[in-house]
Amino acid sequence: MKIVVHPRKGEYRVLFLDGNHVHSVGHVEIASTPKGERPKHYLMHKPGRKQFRNTPTKELIELLRGNPVQLTTSDAKFESFLRDLQIPFTYVNICRICLLDDRFTPLDEKTSYILNREPVCLECARREIRREVGFFGRFGTKSLSYIEHLLEKYRDLDRVLAAIQPEKVDTSRTLYDRLEAHPVLETSRIDALPLPAPFVRLAGVERLMPAQQLSVDAGLLNGRHLLVVAATASGKTFIGEMAGAKNFLEGRGRMLFLVPLVALANQKYQRFRERYGSLMKVALHVGVSRLNLPETRPVGERDLRAAIVVGTYEGIDHYLRSGNQLKDIGTVVIDEVQMLEDPDRGHRVDGLIARLKYLAPQAQYLYLSATIGVPQTLARKLQADLITYAERPVPLERHLFFVERAQKIKYIRELVDTEFAKKSSKGFRGQTIVFTNARSRCHLIADAIGRKAMPYHAGLTSQERRDVENKFANGKIAAVVTTAALAAGVDFPASQVVFDALAMGIEWLTVQEFHQMSGRAGRPDFHDLGKVVILAEPGGVYSRDTTFTEEDVAVRLLTGEMEEVAPEYDFEQSSEEYVAHAIVARGSERDCGLIQDRMVGRSEPVREALRERDLIRLSAGKIEVTELGRVMAEHFIGADTLLELQQLIRTHEDPVRIVAELECAEMEKDR
């Protein structure tokens, strides 16, 4: 038998053990007597029972003399009593919480966990974690596993619980991981490359960045098609600039630089015009708003014969779908090519690339992205050489908080203020991008932060967006609050990215989208460190149809792998692209098929269905696109939507009601 004594508030709990099994428990007081410290009252009971029996103190002394004695902590009174009676003793660490339940669990450095600065066992630590988590309601299996992983990693409940509704922001306790920066590779001077001298003088670059060097080594300046996958701020845009300028100035044709958003097109246009406007004409081609207002009118030169044409995917695609052709194209840059994965726009990006390859087969094609799943496969499908550069130019910390939705804005405000108060070694203040899932919440969060923050979303006018961009670029505001839909958008040089929501509308972010957005934190010319902070609501959802909750999604995004780009298009999407192919192929059934074969995704067979609906007519290898078919192509709608529109026109005379019903139907699909 072994005896363990635990001092507690003037009395002592005595455990009598067979191995680690407690077979009885005693409670004793120690009193000072003329002979020294001696036992006063001694009570005994069985573990877990409250029925005590008085026991002679002489019996306790006999037991102590006849068995090994261990103390859980130093105690002068009990030690004096043991020494007076010449009873040997040692010390042992035990789990305090187990002791309260009359259990004995010894601890050492490998088995102890800290709770309120005291050691506890793993099982009690897990029980305490589950109790705290229970206050939040629903926690998913992924997030629970992550919390238990943190427990085993840090062995400190206080640190782990700091990630669950902390009283204040403490990023020293919420770090998920840290992606270290890598030493910059030795690269070439730009004036040592076979680039036209006028371009070199205007480029404003002395040395290549690593991703740029890898691209040059792979044949960028020799006309090779490349898929470049590299982190944000790794210099991907300049890769396109080098190839485009060289090809144009050496007589091989003009450059198309295509991006997914009007705001991003405006920014690239301004950059190229300011830098190269004296050498090459720069033009902008984006979609035209149906509202003829000053704030919706296109800004910039619109000449599609310019040396550099910056456009949105849909802006250039509409031009081609209308039966126009682009000539003398020597370079095509598809920026943010991961948009191929977008469930709504991916088929259009795919179709546009295939149509451009048909119209400009001699051009050099460059595809740029910060994040692509299984890029080797996509490069093969695009018939391009792959360049990957995963190393970040600055380190990136990723933090995870579990907080209730009502508390998120409080933490965002503190995160923004703390970051803005810092200054990097380059002399720039820390600035934040806050991503949320709805335009209305952009305004709510920005208003709560105060004058240091501004909302930024597609609902603002172009002038309002440019105002936000300029104020952020000049360090006049601490944060922009934007929707996830603009993740691939304007190039805000932020040091910190905060996720208020992990959804785009009501749909959860994909791993690829999350990495794209996270990568916006930290720029080598501005910052020493990038920081990503996720505020995940336990049990939080944005749609009743979802099977996941936000805290579980957070862990999935942090640990998940990006999937291969292998889209499959439904009838609606396939029909829209087929008609667009036929228009660009000028009625050649053979060429329409060639364009179709160049697409990355898999389309449904739609030719016969389109013929039956009188959207195309077939004869002797020719495809005639009917007037309705052209309407379908030019307005980016599929065959089913066109049929629905025809039915609405037959049943309603009011055009406003037709548009309203179409919008409601579209919203219903999104649910």
C-alpha positions, 0 to 999 in steps of 0.5 A, a space after each residue: 500500500 502507498 499513502 499520498 498526503 495533500 495539504 488543503 486549507 488547514 486540513 490534509 487529505 490522505 489517499 490510501 492506494 493499491 498501485 494507482 487505485 484509491 481504496 479509501 480516503 482520510 481527512 486529518 487536522 494537525 494541531 500543535 501540542 507540547 510534544 510537537 505537531 500531532 494529528 487531531 481529528 481523523 475521518 475515513 470514507 470510501 472514494 466517492 462516498 460522503 459517509 465518514 467514520 471517526 478513526 483513532 489517530 493512532 491507527 493513522 500513525 501506524 499506517 504511516 509508519 508501515 507504508 511509503 508516504 508521499 506529499 503532493 507539496 511542501 508543508 511545514 506542519 505535516 513534515 514536522 509531524 513526520 520527522 518527529 515520528 521518524 517517518 520517511 517521505 518523498 514528494 509526488 506531483 498529482 492532478 489536483 482535479 482528479 484529487 477532488 474526485 478522490 482519484 490519484 493521477 501522478 504527473 511528470 513533465 510528459 503527462 502534465 498540463 497547466 490550468 490556472 498555473 497548476 498541473 492537471 492530467 490530460 483527461 481533466 484538461 480535455 474535460 475542462 476544454 469540452 466544458 468551456 466549448 460547451 458554452 458556445 453550443 455546437 463545435 464541429 469535429 474538425 475544430 474540436 480536434 484542432 483545439 485538442 491538438 493545441 492542448 497537446 502542442 502547448 500543454 497549457 489550457 490557459 493558452 488554448 482557451 485564449 483562442 476561445 472568446 478571449 477577453 482581449 486580443 492576444 496574438 501571442 496565444 492564438 498563433 496557428 502557424 507561421 510560414 517563414 520567408 526564404 532568402 531571396 535568390 540571386 537574380 539578374 539585373 534587368 539591363 543584362 537581359 535581352 529586353 528593349 533599352 527604352 523599356 528597361 529605362 522606363 520599367 523602374 526595376 533594377 533586379 528581377 525577383 525570384 519568380 521573374 528570374 525563374 520565368 526568364 530562365 524558362 523561356 519567357 523572353 523567347 515566346 514560351 507559354 507559361 503558367 506562373 504560380 507564385 505568392 502575392 507580391 512576387 512580381 507576377 505582373 512584371 512578368 507579363 510586362 516584360 514579355 508584352 513590351 518585348 513582343 510589341 517593340 520587336 514587332 510581334 504584336 500587341 499585348 492583352 492584359 486581362 483581369 477579372 474585375 473592373 477595379 483591378 483593370 482600372 488599377 493596371 491601366 493607370 500603372 501601365 499608362 504612367 510607366 509606359 505611356 510615353 513609349 506605348 499607347 495604353 487602352 482600357 476595355 471593360 464592360 459598359 454600364 447600362 446607366 449613363 451616369 458620370 460615375 459609371 462611364 468608362 475611365 481611360 483610353 478605349 482604343 482596342 488598337 493600342 499597344 497594351 490593352 487592359 481589359 476585363 474577361 467579360 469586356 474583351 469576351 463581349 467584343 468577340 461574341 459580338 462578331 469582332 476580331 482582335 488583330 496583331 496580338 503578340 502577348 495574352 496575359 490572363 491574370 488571376 487564372 484561378 478564376 477558371 474554378 469559379 462556379 459562375 464565371 469559370 466557363 466564360 474564362 475557359 471559353 475566352 482563352 480557347 477563343 483567343 487561342 483560335 484568333 491569335 494562335 501565334 501569340 505568347 500566352 501567360 497565365 498568372 495566379 497566386 494559388 492553383 491546385 495541382 498546377 502541373 495538371 492545369 499547365 498541361 491542359 493549357 499547354 504551358 510550362 509551369 513556373 512555381 515559386 512558393 517561398 514568401 518574400 516576408 513571413 506570414 503568421 496565421 491566427 485563429 480565434 473562436 468568437 461569437 458573431 456579436 463580439 467579432 467587430 470588437 476584436 476587428 476594431 482592436 486588431 485594426 488599431 493595434 496594426 495601424 499603430 505599428 511601423 515597419 522597418 521600411 517606414 510604413 504603418 500596418 494596414 488591414 483588409 477585412 473580408 466579410 460576406 455582405 456589402 451591408 456588413 462592410 458598412 457596419 464594420 467600417 462604421 464601427 471602426 471609425 474614420 480610419 476604415 472605409 467600406 469597399 465593394 462592387 456597389 460603390 461607384 468607380 469614383 468612390 472606389 478610387 477614393 478608397 484605393 488612393 487613401 489606402 495607398 497613401 496610408 490615410 486610412 487603417 483598413 478597408 472592409 470588403 467582400 470576399 467577392 473582391 478577393 482577386 481585386 485591387 492590389 491593396 498593400 496590407 500587412 494584415 488580413 482579417 476574416 470576419 466571415 469565411 463565406 462568399 455570400 452564403 457559400 463557404 470559401 474554398 481552400 483556393 479562395 482562402 489562400 488567395 485572400 490570405 496571400 494579400 498580407 505582407 509586402 516585401 517593399 512595405 512590411 516585415 511581417 504579414 498576419 492573417 487572423 480568422 474570427 470563426 463563430 462556433 456553430 455559425 452558418 450563413 445558409 440553412 442548407 450547409 452541413 458545416 459550421 464556421 469554426 469547422 470550416 476555419 480548420 478545414 481551410 487552414 489544413 486543406 489541400 487545393 483541388 485540381 482545376 477540372 471543371 465540368 459545365 452543365 447544359 446552361 454553361 455549355 450552350 452559352 459557350 458553344 454559341 460564342 464559339 460558333 460566332 468567333 469561328 464565323 460559322 465553321 463547324 470544324 473550327 467551332 469544334 477546335 475551339 471547344 477542344 481547347 477548353 480546360 473544362 468538360 462541356 455537355 453535348 449541346 449542338 442538337 438541343 441548340 438546333 432544335 430550339 432554333 438557336 443555331 442552324 446546321 448545313 454542310 459543315 456550317 453553323 448559322 447562329 440565329 438572332 436569338 442565338 446571338 442575343 444569348 451569346 452577347 448577353 452571357 446567358 444560356 439556352 434555358 435562361 433564354 427560354 425562360 426570358 421568352 416565356 416571361 415576355 409572352 406573359 408580361 408586358 411590363 419590362 420591370 416585372 420581367 427583370 424582377 422575376 429573372 432576378 428572383 429566379 437567379 436568387 433562388 438558384 443561388 440558394 
